[in-house]
């Protein structure tokens, strides 16, 4: 009984303290509290969630089969030592999300590698990048530049051609990394950035290029990596 009486007395003391201090404080700060709760709800409802799907493989392609085309669809710039990957991004939120610092790199040295974008070229809107496989031309959906927007409620797909122009680096490289960043809106860290990246291991890429098949090996692997 003594224990129960103590519990009841403590509960009564707490209730009196709440009535005396907490309720008046809430009344005096009701607008600030309301604003805070609204901010929390807004952050939750506008939370930034991306669905990122990298291709499982980055694939070496035959020399001069990736090339820039002019507005008349004439080749103007063939590329050699190209590795091809892709990424799909779903932004299910009702907000546009900015991405930036899209780049390719050598994970062993952190040296940057050439990643083709439309801004690589002058008058880029008049040119396309294609991948030739046999008698078939595939137009690549490369990014406009190394930063951009994932539109609200959108599906975005990018082809990511990585060009290794340094022969010494080409002979020694064993993996290729690709990454980008987006800004994350958080309550206590408004300038927080989130980084997305993938590391592809490319040991034996020379053997892949050397294989002969009815369909070129690079396209086989690329299509396998693109199956939903």
PAFIDO-624362 format. One record per residue (C-alpha): x, y, z. Coordinates in steps of 0.2 Angstrom, whole numbers, plus 5000, padded with zeros to 4 digits. Each point is the difference from the previous one (the first is absolute). Layout:
+------+------+------+
|    x |    y |    z |
+------+------+------+
|    X |    Y |    Z |
...
+------+------+------+
END
This chain:
+------+------+------+
|    x |    y |    z |
+------+------+------+
| 5000 | 5000 | 5000 |
| 5014 | 5012 | 5004 |
| 5008 | 4997 | 4983 |
| 4983 | 5004 | 4992 |
| 4998 | 5016 | 5010 |
| 5017 | 5005 | 4995 |
| 4997 | 4997 | 4982 |
| 4983 | 5010 | 5001 |
| 5009 | 5014 | 5009 |
| 5014 | 5001 | 4987 |
| 4987 | 4999 | 4986 |
| 4990 | 5015 | 5008 |
| 5016 | 5010 | 5001 |
| 5004 | 4997 | 4982 |
| 4983 | 5005 | 4995 |
| 5001 | 5016 | 5010 |
| 5017 | 5004 | 4993 |
| 4993 | 4998 | 4982 |
| 4985 | 5011 | 5004 |
| 5011 | 5013 | 5008 |
| 5014 | 5001 | 4988 |
| 4998 | 4989 | 4984 |
| 4983 | 5006 | 4995 |
| 5004 | 5018 | 5002 |
| 5016 | 4998 | 4990 |
| 4991 | 4992 | 4986 |
| 4987 | 5014 | 5000 |
| 5014 | 5013 | 4999 |
| 5009 | 4991 | 4986 |
| 4985 | 4992 | 4990 |
| 5005 | 5009 | 4984 |
| 5018 | 4995 | 5001 |
| 4995 | 4982 | 5004 |
| 4988 | 5000 | 4985 |
| 5013 | 5006 | 4988 |
| 5012 | 4987 | 5006 |
| 4988 | 4986 | 4998 |
| 4995 | 5006 | 4983 |
| 5018 | 5001 | 4995 |
| 5003 | 4982 | 5005 |
| 4984 | 4994 | 4990 |
| 5006 | 5010 | 4985 |
| 5017 | 4992 | 5001 |
| 4993 | 4983 | 5002 |
| 4987 | 5002 | 4986 |
| 5014 | 5007 | 4988 |
| 5013 | 4987 | 5005 |
| 5012 | 4996 | 4986 |
| 5000 | 4982 | 4995 |
| 5009 | 4994 | 4984 |
| 4999 | 4983 | 4993 |
| 5017 | 4997 | 4992 |
| 5004 | 4986 | 4988 |
| 5017 | 4998 | 4993 |
| 5004 | 4988 | 4986 |
| 5008 | 4985 | 5007 |
| 5015 | 5001 | 4988 |
| 5010 | 5013 | 4991 |
| 5004 | 4993 | 4983 |
| 5015 | 5004 | 4989 |
| 4994 | 5003 | 4982 |
| 5009 | 4999 | 4983 |
| 5011 | 5014 | 4995 |
| 4991 | 5014 | 4990 |
| 4983 | 4992 | 5003 |
| 4995 | 5014 | 5012 |
| 5000 | 5017 | 4990 |
| 4993 | 5017 | 5000 |
| 4988 | 5004 | 4985 |
| 4996 | 5017 | 4993 |
| 4983 | 5007 | 4996 |
| 5000 | 4991 | 4983 |
| 5004 | 4984 | 5009 |
| 5018 | 5000 | 4993 |
| 5014 | 4993 | 5012 |
| 5011 | 5014 | 5006 |
| 5010 | 4992 | 5015 |
| 5002 | 4982 | 5002 |
| 5007 | 4994 | 5017 |
| 5012 | 4986 | 5006 |
| 5002 | 4991 | 5016 |
| 4982 | 5003 | 5005 |
| 4992 | 4991 | 5015 |
| 4981 | 5001 | 5000 |
| 4988 | 4999 | 5015 |
| 4983 | 5008 | 5004 |
| 4989 | 5005 | 5015 |
| 4982 | 5002 | 5003 |
| 4993 | 5012 | 5013 |
| 4982 | 5001 | 5006 |
| 4995 | 5016 | 5010 |
| 4983 | 4996 | 5008 |
| 4999 | 5016 | 5010 |
| 4991 | 5015 | 4995 |
| 5016 | 5011 | 5000 |
| 5013 | 5002 | 4987 |
| 5017 | 4994 | 5006 |
| 5016 | 5007 | 4994 |
| 5015 | 4989 | 4997 |
| 5018 | 5006 | 4997 |
| 5018 | 4994 | 4999 |
| 4996 | 4986 | 4989 |
| 5017 | 4992 | 4995 |
| 5010 | 4984 | 4997 |
| 5016 | 4996 | 5008 |
| 5014 | 4987 | 5003 |
| 4996 | 4993 | 5018 |
| 5018 | 4995 | 5002 |
| 5007 | 5018 | 4998 |
| 4984 | 5011 | 5001 |
| 5006 | 5007 | 4983 |
| 4985 | 5006 | 4990 |
| 4995 | 4992 | 4983 |
| 4991 | 5008 | 4985 |
| 4981 | 4997 | 5001 |
| 4992 | 5006 | 4985 |
| 4985 | 5012 | 5001 |
| 4992 | 5012 | 4987 |
| 5009 | 5014 | 5007 |
| 5016 | 4992 | 4994 |
| 4996 | 5007 | 4983 |
| 4997 | 5017 | 4992 |
| 4982 | 5003 | 4995 |
| 4996 | 4984 | 5009 |
| 4981 | 5001 | 4996 |
| 5004 | 4996 | 4982 |
| 5010 | 4984 | 5004 |
| 4997 | 4983 | 5006 |
| 5011 | 4986 | 5007 |
| 4997 | 4983 | 4992 |
| 5006 | 4982 | 5003 |
| 5002 | 4990 | 4984 |
| 4997 | 4981 | 5002 |
| 5002 | 4991 | 4984 |
| 4987 | 5009 | 4988 |
| 4990 | 5007 | 5014 |
| 5002 | 5018 | 5007 |
| 4995 | 5002 | 5019 |
| 4998 | 5018 | 5005 |
| 5007 | 5003 | 5017 |
| 4990 | 5010 | 5013 |
| 5015 | 5009 | 5008 |
| 4998 | 5014 | 5013 |
| 5000 | 5018 | 4994 |
| 5014 | 5004 | 5012 |
| 5007 | 4994 | 5017 |
| 4986 | 5009 | 5009 |
| 4982 | 5001 | 4998 |
| 4982 | 4996 | 5007 |
| 4991 | 4984 | 5003 |
| 4982 | 5007 | 4997 |
| 4986 | 4996 | 5013 |
| 4991 | 4984 | 4997 |
| 5012 | 4995 | 4986 |
| 5010 | 4986 | 4993 |
| 5017 | 5004 | 4993 |
| 5012 | 4989 | 4990 |
| 5018 | 5005 | 4996 |
| 5013 | 4990 | 4989 |
| 5017 | 5004 | 5008 |
| 5014 | 4998 | 4987 |
| 5017 | 5000 | 5009 |
| 5015 | 5004 | 4989 |
| 5018 | 4996 | 5005 |
| 5012 | 5010 | 4990 |
| 5016 | 4996 | 5009 |
| 5007 | 4984 | 4993 |
| 5011 | 4997 | 5016 |
| 4984 | 5002 | 5011 |
| 4991 | 4989 | 4988 |
| 5012 | 4986 | 5003 |
| 5001 | 5001 | 5018 |
| 4982 | 5004 | 5005 |
| 4990 | 4986 | 5009 |
| 4984 | 5009 | 5004 |
| 4989 | 5015 | 4996 |
| 4990 | 5010 | 5012 |
| 4985 | 5012 | 4996 |
| 4992 | 5011 | 5012 |
| 4989 | 5016 | 5003 |
| 4993 | 5009 | 5014 |
| 4983 | 5008 | 5005 |
| 4996 | 5013 | 5013 |
| 4989 | 4993 | 5014 |
| 4988 | 5011 | 5010 |
| 5001 | 4996 | 5018 |
| 4994 | 5009 | 5015 |
| 5017 | 5002 | 5009 |
| 5012 | 4998 | 4986 |
| 4992 | 5011 | 4985 |
| 5016 | 4998 | 4990 |
| 5003 | 4982 | 5001 |
| 5004 | 4991 | 4984 |
| 4998 | 4982 | 4996 |
| 5012 | 4990 | 4988 |
| 4995 | 4986 | 4989 |
| 5013 | 4990 | 4992 |
| 5005 | 4983 | 4993 |
| 5016 | 4991 | 4997 |
| 5002 | 4989 | 4984 |
| 5014 | 4987 | 4999 |
| 5006 | 4998 | 4983 |
| 5013 | 4986 | 5001 |
| 5001 | 4991 | 4983 |
| 4992 | 5013 | 4990 |
| 5012 | 4997 | 4986 |
| 4994 | 4982 | 4999 |
| 4982 | 5006 | 4998 |
| 5005 | 5011 | 4985 |
| 5009 | 4986 | 4992 |
| 4986 | 4988 | 5000 |
| 4991 | 4997 | 4984 |
| 4981 | 4996 | 5000 |
| 4985 | 5002 | 4989 |
| 4995 | 5015 | 5011 |
| 5015 | 5011 | 5006 |
| 5005 | 4996 | 5018 |
| 4998 | 5017 | 5006 |
| 4982 | 5001 | 4994 |
| 4996 | 4984 | 5008 |
| 5006 | 5005 | 5017 |
| 4992 | 5017 | 4998 |
| 4983 | 4994 | 4996 |
| 5001 | 4987 | 5014 |
| 5004 | 5014 | 5012 |
| 4985 | 5010 | 4994 |
| 4987 | 4987 | 5002 |
| 4987 | 5005 | 5012 |
+------+------+------+
END
